[in-house]
Amino acid sequence: METINITTLRQDIFNVTEEVVKFNTAYSITSKEGEAVLISRKEYETLKEMEFFNNRPELKQELLESLNAPDSEFIGEDELEW
């Protein structure tokens, strides 16, 4: 994670934002009041999805079990009824 102070960010907001979006760079923005983090929307959505699964242990366990299940426990897509 890169660190940038709020004054520098203000002077170069366009380029910093482009770097965050294009290269998935995260920035820690420092100010007199504390720190904030600038991340891409894609990274934010990934974090929210991880939070969703981590807050539901039963869903997380079910997912882990399905990853280790033998193929015989699954049906083929041609057998699905839509």
VEXROTOR-718532 format. One record per atom (N, C-alpha, C): residue in three letters; x, y, z. Coordinates in nm, 3 decimals, always signed. Layout:
N
R:res:c1:c2:c3
R:ala:X:Y:Z
...
END
This chain:
82
R:res:c1:c2:c3
R:met:+0.084:-0.117:+0.000
R:met:+0.000:+0.000:+0.000
R:met:+0.089:+0.124:+0.000
R:glu:+0.057:+0.214:-0.089
R:glu:+0.129:+0.340:-0.098
R:glu:+0.074:+0.437:+0.007
R:thr:+0.156:+0.528:+0.053
R:thr:+0.112:+0.632:+0.147
R:thr:+0.125:+0.767:+0.079
R:ile:+0.023:+0.849:+0.096
R:ile:+0.022:+0.983:+0.037
R:ile:-0.048:+1.077:+0.134
R:asn:+0.003:+1.198:+0.147
R:asn:-0.068:+1.292:+0.236
R:asn:-0.177:+1.363:+0.158
R:ile:-0.272:+1.416:+0.229
R:ile:-0.391:+1.473:+0.167
R:ile:-0.358:+1.589:+0.074
R:thr:-0.257:+1.668:+0.107
R:thr:-0.220:+1.782:+0.022
R:thr:-0.167:+1.734:-0.113
R:thr:-0.081:+1.633:-0.111
R:thr:-0.028:+1.578:-0.234
R:thr:-0.139:+1.513:-0.316
R:leu:-0.229:+1.444:-0.249
R:leu:-0.342:+1.383:-0.318
R:leu:-0.427:+1.489:-0.387
R:arg:-0.453:+1.596:-0.317
R:arg:-0.533:+1.705:-0.373
R:arg:-0.470:+1.759:-0.501
R:gln:-0.338:+1.768:-0.504
R:gln:-0.268:+1.822:-0.620
R:gln:-0.265:+1.725:-0.738
R:asp:-0.282:+1.595:-0.711
R:asp:-0.266:+1.495:-0.817
R:asp:-0.379:+1.393:-0.815
R:ile:-0.499:+1.435:-0.780
R:ile:-0.611:+1.344:-0.761
R:ile:-0.641:+1.261:-0.887
R:phe:-0.632:+1.322:-1.004
R:phe:-0.664:+1.250:-1.127
R:phe:-0.567:+1.134:-1.148
R:asn:-0.437:+1.160:-1.142
R:asn:-0.337:+1.054:-1.166
R:asn:-0.341:+0.945:-1.060
R:val:-0.362:+0.983:-0.936
R:val:-0.370:+0.884:-0.829
R:val:-0.492:+0.795:-0.849
R:thr:-0.604:+0.854:-0.883
R:thr:-0.726:+0.777:-0.906
R:thr:-0.708:+0.682:-1.024
R:glu:-0.647:+0.728:-1.131
R:glu:-0.622:+0.642:-1.246
R:glu:-0.532:+0.524:-1.208
R:glu:-0.432:+0.548:-1.127
R:glu:-0.342:+0.441:-1.083
R:glu:-0.418:+0.339:-0.998
R:val:-0.505:+0.386:-0.912
R:val:-0.585:+0.296:-0.828
R:val:-0.674:+0.208:-0.916
R:val:-0.738:+0.267:-1.015
R:val:-0.830:+0.193:-1.101
R:val:-0.756:+0.099:-1.195
R:lys:-0.654:+0.149:-1.263
R:lys:-0.584:+0.069:-1.364
R:lys:-0.496:-0.041:-1.306
R:phe:-0.427:-0.010:-1.196
R:phe:-0.327:-0.102:-1.143
R:phe:-0.363:-0.160:-1.006
R:asn:-0.484:-0.131:-0.959
R:asn:-0.532:-0.182:-0.831
R:asn:-0.439:-0.145:-0.715
R:thr:-0.379:-0.029:-0.724
R:thr:-0.294:+0.021:-0.618
R:thr:-0.382:+0.077:-0.506
R:ala:-0.348:+0.046:-0.383
R:ala:-0.420:+0.101:-0.269
R:ala:-0.335:+0.213:-0.208
R:tyr:-0.402:+0.318:-0.162
R:tyr:-0.333:+0.430:-0.101
R:tyr:-0.382:+0.453:+0.041
R:ser:-0.289:+0.473:+0.130
R:ser:-0.320:+0.521:+0.264
R:ser:-0.304:+0.673:+0.259
R:ile:-0.413:+0.743:+0.286
R:ile:-0.413:+0.889:+0.278
R:ile:-0.403:+0.943:+0.420
R:thr:-0.297:+1.019:+0.445
R:thr:-0.277:+1.072:+0.579
R:thr:-0.320:+1.219:+0.587
R:ser:-0.376:+1.253:+0.700
R:ser:-0.415:+1.392:+0.727
R:ser:-0.394:+1.419:+0.875
R:lys:-0.421:+1.541:+0.916
R:lys:-0.407:+1.576:+1.057
R:lys:-0.504:+1.497:+1.144
R:glu:-0.616:+1.460:+1.086
R:glu:-0.721:+1.391:+1.161
R:glu:-0.703:+1.239:+1.167
R:gly:-0.614:+1.184:+1.083
R:gly:-0.595:+1.040:+1.082
R:gly:-0.566:+0.989:+0.942
R:glu:-0.606:+0.866:+0.917
R:glu:-0.579:+0.803:+0.787
R:glu:-0.707:+0.750:+0.725
R:ala:-0.708:+0.748:+0.593
R:ala:-0.815:+0.687:+0.515
R:ala:-0.749:+0.602:+0.408
R:val:-0.827:+0.517:+0.345
R:val:-0.773:+0.428:+0.242
R:val:-0.850:+0.450:+0.113
R:leu:-0.776:+0.461:+0.004
R:leu:-0.835:+0.473:-0.129
R:leu:-0.805:+0.344:-0.204
R:ile:-0.914:+0.272:-0.242
R:ile:-0.900:+0.147:-0.316
R:ile:-0.998:+0.149:-0.433
R:ser:-0.976:+0.061:-0.529
R:ser:-1.065:+0.054:-0.644
R:ser:-1.200:-0.005:-0.603
R:arg:-1.300:+0.022:-0.682
R:arg:-1.432:-0.035:-0.656
R:arg:-1.426:-0.188:-0.661
R:lys:-1.347:-0.242:-0.754
R:lys:-1.332:-0.387:-0.767
R:lys:-1.276:-0.446:-0.637
R:glu:-1.175:-0.383:-0.582
R:glu:-1.114:-0.429:-0.457
R:glu:-1.214:-0.417:-0.342
R:tyr:-1.289:-0.309:-0.338
R:tyr:-1.390:-0.288:-0.234
R:tyr:-1.496:-0.399:-0.240
R:glu:-1.545:-0.428:-0.360
R:glu:-1.648:-0.531:-0.375
R:glu:-1.594:-0.669:-0.336
R:thr:-1.468:-0.696:-0.366
R:thr:-1.405:-0.822:-0.325
R:thr:-1.400:-0.832:-0.172
R:leu:-1.362:-0.723:-0.107
R:leu:-1.357:-0.722:+0.039
R:leu:-1.496:-0.743:+0.099
R:lys:-1.597:-0.680:+0.041
R:lys:-1.734:-0.695:+0.092
R:lys:-1.782:-0.839:+0.074
R:glu:-1.746:-0.902:-0.037
R:glu:-1.784:-1.041:-0.060
R:glu:-1.716:-1.133:+0.041
R:met:-1.589:-1.108:+0.068
R:met:-1.517:-1.187:+0.168
R:met:-1.581:-1.170:+0.305
R:glu:-1.618:-1.047:+0.338
R:glu:-1.683:-1.019:+0.465
R:glu:-1.816:-1.096:+0.476
R:phe:-1.891:-1.098:+0.365
R:phe:-2.018:-1.169:+0.362
R:phe:-1.998:-1.316:+0.399
R:phe:-1.901:-1.383:+0.336
R:phe:-1.876:-1.524:+0.364
R:phe:-1.818:-1.546:+0.504
R:asn:-1.728:-1.459:+0.546
R:asn:-1.667:-1.475:+0.678
R:asn:-1.767:-1.455:+0.791
R:asn:-1.872:-1.379:+0.767
R:asn:-1.973:-1.356:+0.870
R:asn:-2.082:-1.463:+0.872
R:arg:-2.072:-1.560:+0.784
R:arg:-2.169:-1.670:+0.777
R:arg:-2.093:-1.803:+0.778
R:pro:-2.056:-1.848:+0.898
R:pro:-1.973:-1.970:+0.909
R:pro:-2.035:-2.092:+0.841
R:glu:-2.169:-2.104:+0.847
R:glu:-2.232:-2.221:+0.786
R:glu:-2.216:-2.220:+0.633
R:leu:-2.224:-2.102:+0.573
R:leu:-2.206:-2.089:+0.429
R:leu:-2.061:-2.115:+0.391
R:lys:-1.971:-2.062:+0.471
R:lys:-1.828:-2.083:+0.448
R:lys:-1.794:-2.233:+0.456
R:gln:-1.850:-2.302:+0.556
R:gln:-1.825:-2.446:+0.572
R:gln:-1.882:-2.525:+0.455
R:glu:-2.001:-2.488:+0.412
R:glu:-2.064:-2.556:+0.299
R:glu:-1.981:-2.540:+0.171
R:leu:-1.928:-2.421:+0.151
R:leu:-1.844:-2.395:+0.035
R:leu:-1.717:-2.479:+0.041
R:leu:-1.653:-2.482:+0.157
R:leu:-1.531:-2.562:+0.173
R:leu:-1.559:-2.711:+0.150
R:glu:-1.670:-2.760:+0.200
R:glu:-1.705:-2.900:+0.180
R:glu:-1.729:-2.930:+0.032
R:ser:-1.793:-2.839:-0.038
R:ser:-1.821:-2.862:-0.179
R:ser:-1.693:-2.863:-0.263
R:leu:-1.593:-2.788:-0.220
R:leu:-1.466:-2.787:-0.293
R:leu:-1.396:-2.922:-0.285
R:asn:-1.419:-2.994:-0.176
R:asn:-1.354:-3.123:-0.155
R:asn:-1.443:-3.241:-0.192
R:ala:-1.564:-3.216:-0.234
R:ala:-1.658:-3.323:-0.266
R:ala:-1.619:-3.390:-0.398
R:pro:-1.643:-3.521:-0.407
R:pro:-1.613:-3.591:-0.533
R:pro:-1.711:-3.549:-0.642
R:asp:-1.668:-3.560:-0.765
R:asp:-1.752:-3.521:-0.878
R:asp:-1.885:-3.595:-0.881
R:ser:-1.887:-3.715:-0.825
R:ser:-2.011:-3.795:-0.826
R:ser:-2.125:-3.730:-0.747
R:glu:-2.093:-3.633:-0.662
R:glu:-2.197:-3.566:-0.583
R:glu:-2.262:-3.451:-0.659
R:phe:-2.214:-3.424:-0.778
R:phe:-2.267:-3.313:-0.857
R:phe:-2.339:-3.365:-0.980
R:ile:-2.432:-3.286:-1.032
R:ile:-2.499:-3.324:-1.155
R:ile:-2.444:-3.238:-1.270
R:gly:-2.451:-3.293:-1.389
R:gly:-2.402:-3.221:-1.507
R:gly:-2.497:-3.111:-1.549
R:glu:-2.448:-3.015:-1.621
R:glu:-2.532:-2.903:-1.662
R:glu:-2.645:-2.947:-1.754
R:asp:-2.624:-3.056:-1.829
R:asp:-2.729:-3.107:-1.917
R:asp:-2.844:-3.170:-1.838
R:glu:-2.822:-3.196:-1.710
R:glu:-2.926:-3.253:-1.624
R:glu:-3.007:-3.147:-1.549
R:leu:-2.963:-3.024:-1.557
R:leu:-3.034:-2.915:-1.488
R:leu:-3.161:-2.879:-1.559
R:glu:-3.263:-2.850:-1.482
R:glu:-3.388:-2.803:-1.539
R:glu:-3.399:-2.653:-1.511
R:trp:-3.406:-2.575:-1.616
R:trp:-3.410:-2.429:-1.600
R:trp:-3.550:-2.381:-1.602
END
